[in-house]
């Protein structure tokens, strides 16, 4: 075993709680000639020698791109120049020193700019998931009466360039196209949204995949959050209407790598036991930083039927 491997293994054994963030960027635009197309990776590992990376990631089950902000500290001049190109691919993975890395974000760079903050040069990258597919996707389709709605969704989704679509990503979608059939020509994004509004499901592009889920479906719980060792920080009810009917909860918790919108979460709170139960995550705002207390997720969760 190499010395580097021994050092990595020792670090994992001594400091398993250290958080890790990995950013992969590229292929890049040309940097002064010969480095066009290069893929670059950086890792923030929570140690004194690590590169600082921070980010805020917004995820939703709705069919719209959610903005993401990623900050990279003290990059070299050539690398800063190389990431200014629009639609450069970017992905972010997170985990701990003794766990596998989980994909948190995959999308396209909209723009990048660098500013000075004290002694640091901070490059802020603005990115969107599935932006290129949503902009370029177009469809012209006709579905006969009785066609399963799930089939129509999968057929339209295949017109989103570069996006993975699989049967296991279309969850709980039932019913058939009505007696009049259904025809559509135009932006694929708008066509999927029309189907979603008519047949009661939500869809989105997350991490390079198109997912759709029936609005009434609550999947088996992905994780349990509690106030003892489960990372729960706070839970509060969401109510609507003059009768203050509870429609869901807002949850703040320590970020669990792998959590995303559309999954379910089990809440177990001793402070507010009336709010305990399993909920579906409609939106998630995740903040990560291996060098501060910012390793949290704010979840907007829907109550099950």
Helices and strands as residue ranges (DSSP letters): H 3-14, E 19-25, E 40-44, E 53-60, E 67-73, H 77-82, E 89-96, E 102-117, E 120-128, H 131-136, E 138-143, H 149-157, G 167-169, E 170-171, E 182-187, H 188-199, E 201-206, E 209-214, E 221-226, E 232-240, E 245-254, E 264-268, G 273-275, E 277-289, E 295-303
